[in-house]
Amino acid sequence: MKTNSVFLLLLALTATRLAAETLAGDTAVFLSPDPKSPVIARLKAGASIVVIPGAPAGWRQLEVSGPFEVFAQNRDVTKGLEVREGANLYVQPRKDAPILTVAGAEDKTDVTGLVRGSADWARVKLDKKLRGYIAVGETANQTAAVPTLALPAPATGYTPPPPSNAPGRPVAIKGNSADLPRLFQGRLVSARTLLQRSPLYDYQLSDSSGRRLAYLNLEKLKLAGKVETYLERTVSVTGTMRNTIDGKDLVIEVESLQLK
């Protein structure tokens, strides 16, 4: 009887420690408790999470489900197109890229193809639960610096704003201080590539060399025709530039779009 009482007490303590929480806003899940570490998942506002004890101050540890797109060296892929046990799975097809996890015997891996332009790397879909971290409180403001973009100079003389890291400002789309609509110019292209099949947004604005200037959020845009008619063409965009939810990219909330 005493053993049963102790067991029930442990269960109650575990249930209390692993209490569910509801996310107030869109949230990035980092690989480690470091805002400069890779983002392994993005959770929507209203999502329910179960916090795992053991995270450092300013962070919550949780478990996220796959599938995840990872990369393995071809030497670690078997003839049956599976990743061998103990192989490193990377977030990018580079040996110096962060390791997302190590392949286990029970992991489900599906080699989806070779990395374009490389004979050493394979793209892999990993179906596995991984532990990650979300930033809370002041830690959520300590994001990696947003790179300064060489945007084409429009008539208004736009200069990209610096990232917002002031205390009390969350790492969210609304967290950037550039609140006034601006004029941008570039080439409208799809954000989906072989290396990034699930981008933050479906479209982006690129410069003449193909480098992304910013993602485009077209949710509020009302077009007479389909956005596909503007693809691969130079456009002028009016909108507000903000940080993405992980603070690592920029996004323009588009209010108007027209061909240049």
N, C-alpha and C positions, 0 to 999 in steps of 0.2 A: 504493500500500500504506500509505503514511504517512497519507493522508487517511482511509482506512478505520479505522486504529487510533485516530485522533483522534475519529472519529464514534462508535466503540464505547465509548471512554472517556467521552464526553459522555452516552451512553445509560446507562452504569453509574452515573454521578454523579446523573443525573436520577432513576433508579430508587431510589437510596439516599435522595435528598432527599424523594421522594414516597412514603415508606414508609407502609404501611397501619397503622392503629391500631384497636384494639377498645375501644369505650366501656364503662366499668365501670358506669355508671348512666344513667338517663334524662337527656338533655342538651338544653338550649335552644340553638338556633342564632340568633345575633343578626345584624342587618343590618350593623352596624359593630362594631369592637372597643370597645364602650361598653355597660355593663350597662343603661343607660337607653334604648338604641336598641330599635326594634321586634324582636320575635321572629318570624322568618320560617319556622321549622320546629322540630319537636321530634323528636329521635331517641331510639329505645328503647335500653335497656341491651343490650349485645352486638352493636350495629350496628358494621359496619366502615367506617371513613372513611379517605380519603387526604388527608393534610395537605399544603397548598400553602405553600411558603416565602413569607416576607415579612410575617408577622403580627408585631405588637409583642409585647413580653414579657408573659407571662401569658395569651396567646391562641393559638389555632390557627385557621388559615384553611382552609376546605374548600369544596367545591362540592356543592350540594344540588339535586336534581331537583324539578321541579314535578309537578303543576300548583299554581299559587298563585292565591288569590283576591285581586284587586286592584281598584282603582277608577280610572276615567278620566273626564275631563270630556266631556260629550255632544258638545261642539264638535270633539273629537278622534276621534269615531266616524264612520266613513264610511257611505254608504248601503248598503254590502254588509255592515254590522255587523262591521267590523274596525277595530282601532285604527290610526290612521295612524302612519307611521314618524316617530320623533322626539318622540312624545307622552310626557308624564310619566305614570307609573303609580304611584298612591299606595297606601299601606297602609290609609288610611281616606278616606271621601268628604268631604275638607276640603282647601282650598287650602293650609292651614298644616300639613297632615299630612306625615310623612316620605315621600319618594319612594323606592319600592322599586327601580325601574329605569326606563330609557327604552326605549320600544318600538323594536325593530329591524326591519329589512326581512324577516328570516327568522323572526321570532318568530311563534308560533302563539297567536292571541288569539281568544277566543270570548266575545262579549257575551251574558251570561246574563240580563240584565234591568236595569230602572231601579232606582235606590235609592229605597226607599219614602219618600215625603214630600219628595222633592227632584226638581226638574225639570232639574238641572244635571249630575247624575252617573249613570254607568252602572257596573254590576258586571261585572267581566271575569274570565274564567278564563285564566290565562297559563301556557302550557306551554313552559318554558324552564329551563335550568340557571343558577343564580345562586350567587355566592360569598357565604359568610357566615362568622361567627366563633363559636367556642365558648370559654368562659372556662375556664382551668385554674389550679391553684394558688391563691394568695391572691386573685387577681382574681375568682375564682368567688364570693367572699363579698361583693363590693361591688355588691349589687343595689340597685335603687331601693327606697326605703322603702315598706313595706306600709301602705296607708292604714288609719287607725283606723276601725272600723265601729261604727255605732250599733246594736248588737244589742239586741233586746228584753230587758229585765232579767228573767231567770228567778229561781226561788226561791233558787238557789245564789249569786246576786249575781255572775255571771260578768263579768269585765272582759277584753276582748281582749288577748292577749299582744303585746309588741313584737316586731318582726322580729329574727331571730337573725343578727347580723353578726360574731360573735366569731371570731377567727382559728381556722382549722382546721375550721370548720363549712361544709360544702358547700351550694350552692344546690340543694337537693333537698327532696322532700316530708318526709323524715325530719329535715331540718335545723332545724325549729322546736323551741323548748324547751318548748312546752306539751304535756307527755307524758301528762297525766292526762285521762281522759274528762270532758267537761263537758256541760251541758244547754243546748240551743239551741231556739229557737222561731221559726217563720216559715212562709211559704207554699212548698210544694214545687212547682216548675215545671220545665219543660224548659229546658235551657240553649241549645238550638238556636234561632236566630233567623234572620231574613233577612240580617242583617249578620254573623252568626257561625254558619256552617253546620257547622263542625268545631270545637266547643269542646273544652276540656281534658277535661271530664266531661259526661255526658249530662244531669245534673240539677243544680239549684242551689236554695238556700234564699234567698227574697226577702222583703223587708219589705212593708208594706201599700201602698207607692207603686210597687212593682215593681222596686226597686233590689236588685241581688244583694248578699246578705250574705256568701255563700261558696258555692263549688262543693261538691257532695256526692259522695264516693267510696263507692259501695254494694257494692264487691266482697266485703266480709266480712259483709254483712248477709244474714240468712236470714229471708225473709218467707213467711208462709203463703200469701198471694195475690200478685198481680202489683203491681208498683210503680205501674203506671198508675192503679190505683184510688185512689192518694193524690194524684194530680196536681191542681193548682189548689185544694188544701185546706190548711188550717192544721195543722201537725204539730209534735210535739215530737221532737227528735233528740238522742240521746246519742252522743258521739263525741269524737275528738281533733282539734283544729284545728291545721293545719300550713301552711307555705308551699307554693305550687305550685313546679314545677321551675324556672320562670323568676323566681321571687321577686316577681312582680307581683300575685298574687292569693292568696286563702286557700282552703283545701279542708278539709272535715270528713270524717274517716274514720269513717263511721257504724257504730255497734255496735247501736243499736236505734232504731226509728222507730214512732211511734204517732200517731193522730189526736188533735188537741187537743180 
